[in-house]
Every structure is written in C-alpha cells, then in structure tokens.
Amino acid sequence: MKSVKRAFAQTSYGQVHYRFSGDPSSPPVILFHESALSGQIYEHALPFLRKHFFAVSPDTPGYGDSEPPEAPLGIPEYAARLLSFVRELGLKPTSLVDCHTGASIAVEVAAQAPSLVHKLVLMGVALYTEEERKEMLAIR
C-alpha cells in the first residue's frame, strides 16, 4: 500500500525494521506482532489508523527484517529492545495495540517504562499460573 512506508531504526541492540503510516506529529500508536510473524500482519490496518495516529509496526528482533539477537530472549529482553526502538523514534506518550506474544511484550514495556505508555490494547494475552507455565515449557 502506498501510504505505508518502511524504515530501519538503529538501536543500541541492533537494527529494528518497521512499517509506518501517518503524520509523525499525530499521537503515536505502536502495534507489536505475535511470534513467529512480523509487523507485516498490520500492513492493511496502518492506512486506516493513519487518519488519527502515527501508526508504527516494528518487527520484533529476530523476526521479519529486524536484526536477530545473539542469543534467545525472554519477554523482558524483547521488551527492552522494543523500548529502545520506541525511544529511538522519540515516541511518547505512546499507545500500544498488541496481539499474543506482542501483548506480553507490551505489558512488559509498560512495566519497564510506565511514563512512556499512554494506553494498552491487548488481544490474546496468555495468563498462566506458574505451574501451567512450567508444564507448557516442559512440552517443548
């Protein structure tokens, strides 16, 4: 779509590829994707969001065209990397709209930088007890 542009942001953790649409002076909304997809899943939504927001959809490090991490990461580490991306773009206060893994990352971003996050819209959040989490990890 012509109204969606692509770029890379250089962070202290490496390059993050992202798609964006809208006026950078509009309120920002960032859409984090689920694993193992990329920000491309929001490509058709970005032009609609541009009417009211500066809409940004980054590829999580190691997915899409973003630089992969040197070792496997947990949610807190992914959040730190995407928080670095948000800060690199100078976006604040920011609304986060996120799905599945992206929702977990968004919650952690909000925990790491509460003054940066204006709103959270979460879909498909995994809420497991510690016992359920251990069982899920044992299956892998």
C-alpha positions as CSV (number, residue, x, y, z in Angstrom):
1,M,0.0,0.0,0.0
2,K,1.4,3.4,-1.0
3,S,0.5,5.0,2.4
4,V,2.7,2.5,4.3
5,K,6.4,3.2,4.4
6,R,9.2,1.1,5.7
7,A,12.4,2.0,7.5
8,F,15.1,0.8,9.9
9,A,15.9,2.3,13.3
10,Q,19.4,1.8,14.7
11,T,19.1,1.0,18.5
12,S,21.8,0.0,21.0
13,Y,20.7,-3.6,20.4
14,G,20.8,-3.6,16.6
15,Q,18.6,-2.5,13.7
16,V,14.8,-2.8,14.0
17,H,12.8,-2.8,10.8
18,Y,9.4,-1.1,10.9
19,R,6.4,0.0,8.9
20,F,4.6,3.2,9.5
21,S,1.9,5.4,8.2
22,G,0.5,8.8,9.2
23,D,1.8,12.2,10.4
24,P,4.7,11.9,12.9
25,S,3.1,14.8,14.8
26,S,-0.1,12.8,15.4
27,P,-0.5,10.7,18.6
28,P,1.6,7.5,18.2
29,V,0.3,4.0,18.3
30,I,2.6,1.0,18.1
31,L,1.5,-2.4,17.1
32,F,3.6,-5.4,18.3
33,H,3.0,-8.7,16.5
34,E,2.9,-12.2,17.7
35,S,5.7,-14.7,17.2
36,A,6.7,-16.1,14.8
37,L,5.2,-13.5,12.4
38,S,6.3,-9.9,11.6
39,G,4.9,-6.4,11.6
40,Q,3.6,-7.1,8.2
41,I,0.4,-8.6,9.7
42,Y,-0.7,-5.0,10.4
43,E,0.1,-3.7,6.9
44,H,-3.6,-3.3,6.0
45,A,-4.5,-1.7,9.3
46,L,-1.9,1.1,9.2
47,P,-3.6,3.1,6.5
48,F,-6.8,3.2,8.5
49,L,-5.0,4.2,11.7
50,R,-3.1,7.0,9.9
51,K,-6.3,9.1,10.0
52,H,-5.9,9.7,13.7
53,F,-2.5,8.3,14.7
54,F,1.1,8.0,13.6
55,A,0.9,4.2,13.3
56,V,4.1,2.1,13.7
57,S,4.5,-1.7,13.3
58,P,8.0,-2.9,14.2
59,D,9.4,-6.4,13.5
60,T,10.4,-7.9,16.8
61,P,14.2,-8.6,16.9
62,G,14.8,-11.8,15.1
63,Y,11.6,-11.7,13.1
64,G,10.8,-10.1,9.7
65,D,13.7,-7.8,8.7
66,S,14.9,-6.9,12.2
67,E,18.3,-7.9,13.3
68,P,18.3,-11.1,15.3
69,P,19.6,-11.2,18.9
70,E,22.8,-13.0,19.6
71,A,21.0,-15.5,22.0
72,P,17.4,-16.5,22.7
73,L,15.5,-13.8,24.6
74,G,12.7,-13.8,27.1
75,I,9.8,-11.3,27.2
76,P,11.7,-8.8,29.4
77,E,14.6,-8.7,27.0
78,Y,12.4,-8.3,23.9
79,A,10.6,-5.5,25.8
80,A,13.9,-3.8,26.5
81,R,14.8,-3.9,22.8
82,L,11.5,-2.6,21.6
83,L,11.5,0.0,24.3
84,S,14.9,1.1,22.9
85,F,13.2,1.3,19.5
86,V,10.4,3.4,20.8
87,R,12.8,5.8,22.4
88,E,15.0,6.0,19.3
89,L,11.9,7.2,17.4
90,G,11.1,9.7,20.1
91,L,7.5,8.5,20.5
92,K,5.7,9.4,23.7
93,P,3.2,9.1,25.2
94,T,2.5,6.0,23.3
95,S,-0.5,3.7,22.9
96,L,0.3,0.1,22.3
97,V,-2.0,-2.3,20.4
98,D,-0.8,-5.8,20.6
99,C,-1.6,-9.4,20.0
100,H,-0.5,-12.7,21.7
101,T,3.3,-12.5,22.2
102,G,3.2,-8.8,21.3
103,A,0.7,-8.3,24.1
104,S,3.0,-9.9,26.6
105,I,5.9,-7.7,25.3
106,A,3.7,-4.6,25.6
107,V,2.8,-5.3,29.2
108,E,6.5,-5.6,30.0
109,V,7.3,-2.4,28.1
110,A,4.6,-0.7,30.2
111,A,6.2,-2.2,33.4
112,Q,9.7,-1.0,32.3
113,A,8.6,2.5,31.3
114,P,5.2,3.4,32.7
115,S,5.6,7.1,31.9
116,L,6.0,6.2,28.2
117,V,2.9,4.2,27.8
118,H,-0.4,6.1,27.5
119,K,-2.8,3.2,26.7
120,L,-2.6,-0.6,26.2
121,V,-5.0,-2.5,23.9
122,L,-4.2,-6.2,24.4
123,M,-5.6,-9.2,22.5
124,G,-4.9,-12.9,23.2
125,V,-2.9,-12.3,26.4
126,A,-1.6,-15.6,27.8
127,L,-2.3,-15.7,31.6
128,Y,-0.8,-18.8,33.1
129,T,-0.2,-19.8,36.7
130,E,3.5,-20.7,37.5
131,E,2.5,-24.4,37.4
132,E,0.9,-24.0,34.0
133,R,3.9,-22.1,32.6
134,K,6.2,-24.9,33.8
135,E,4.0,-27.5,32.1
136,M,3.9,-25.6,28.9
137,L,7.7,-25.2,28.9
138,A,8.2,-28.9,29.6
139,I,6.2,-29.8,26.5
140,R,8.7,-28.1,24.3
